[in-house]
Amino acid sequence: MADIVVVPANVIAGANAKKETKKMAAGATGLQGKVVYKNTNTDLLLAQADAAATAEIAGVLLNAASPGQPAEIITEGDLNPGVAVVPGTYYVLSAAAAGGIAPIADLASTELARGIGFATTTSNIYVQINNNGGIVP
């Protein structure tokens, strides 16, 4: 398997979604469905599971945002990623592409396991961020 190919225009948060609004960091641009982390100023940047500094998930973007613009993120609850997902599969932060979402089986040795959530249907991931995963042996 590979990273899911999120369709930004189709990303929708469920009614039960917990959300936060932050701003994108200088030099950062993100689209709906991209996973982000907070820098030391609590501004958002695209997360990636191949380095500890970029692997602490803050949430998943719900709107497109450029540097300094407000960015709404989902931190928990139902998320339609705008693409088919496999029910029962646990999705994690990708190490292959910044901001990407991948099935947990795609993580390779030395990558950081940072959980996004389980797919509950073919069009829903229940987001429940888990930053406690270690390095894949």
N, C-alpha and C positions, 0 to 999 in steps of 0.2 A: 504494500500500500504506500501511498504518498500523502503529503499534506492535502487537506481538503481545499478545494478551489472555491473559496467563498465568493458569492456574487454580492458585492457591496450594496447595490440597490435593493436587494431582497432581504437584507438583515433586519430582523424585527425582534424586539424584546417582548417577552410575555407580560401579562398583567401583574404577575407576582415578582417582577424583576426589581432588585435593589440596585439603585443607580447612584453615581457620583458625577459631578462635573468638575474637571480640572482644566488646565490649558496645556496645549502641546508645547514642548520645549523648543528652544531655538534650534533651527536646522532640522526639525522633525515634521514629517507630514504623515498622516495616517488615514486609512479608509475604513469604512464600516467593516466589522468582522476581524480586524487586526488586534492582536494581543499586545498590551502595553505594560510597561513598568514605570514607577515614579523615580525620577532622579533626586538628587539631594535637595533641590528646590521644590519638590513634589510636582514638578512638571512631568508630562508624559512623553515617553519615547517608545519605539517598537522594541518588544522583548524578544530574546532569542535564548534557547536552551544550551548554547555551547560555551557560555561564559557566566560565572557567578554574578558579575556586575550587572548583567542584562536579563537575568532569569527570574527575578522576583516579580511575579505577576500582580498587577494592580487590577486588571479587568480586561474586558473586550470592548473595543470602540463601537459605539452605536451611531456615530456620525463621522463624516469626513472633516478633518481639521488640519490646518497649516500652522506653522510656528506662531505662538502667541494666541491662537484662537481657542475658544472653549471647546472642550471635547467631553462628550458624555460617554461614560463607560458603565457596563453592567458588571456587578461584583458577585451577584448571586441571583438565581432564578432561571426561568425559561428563556432560551435564546433560539430563534430560528436563524441558522447561519446562511440561509439562502441557497443551500445545496443539500443534496441527500447525504445523510449520515447513517451509520449502521447501529441500530438499536442494541443496547448492551455494551457497546464499545466505549472504553474510557479514552477521552481525548486530552492531549497534553500540549504544552508549548513546544513548537518545532525547533529543532536545531538546524534544520536545512535552510530556512528562510526567516528573516526578521519579521515578527508579528504573525507567523504562521501557526496553524492548528494542525496537529497530526495525531493519528491513533497511537496509543502507547507502544504498540509493537514496533513502531518505526524508530524508537530511541535506540541509539547505538552506544557502545562502550565509551565511557568518559563524558557522556552528555548528562545534563541535569534533568531529573524527573520533576517537572512542575505541572501539577494537574489543573485542568480547566473544568472538566465534568463529564458525566455520562450521557450518551445519547439515549433518550427515552422513547423516541419514535424516529422515523426516517427524516423528520424535519425539525427535530428539537434536541438541543443539548441542555441538560440542566446544569447550569454553571454553579460550581461550588469550588472556588479557588483553593488549591492546596499547594503551598510553597514549601512543604516539609520534606519532599522527596530528596533523596541523596543523589550521588553520582552513580550512573549505571555501571555495574562492574564489567 
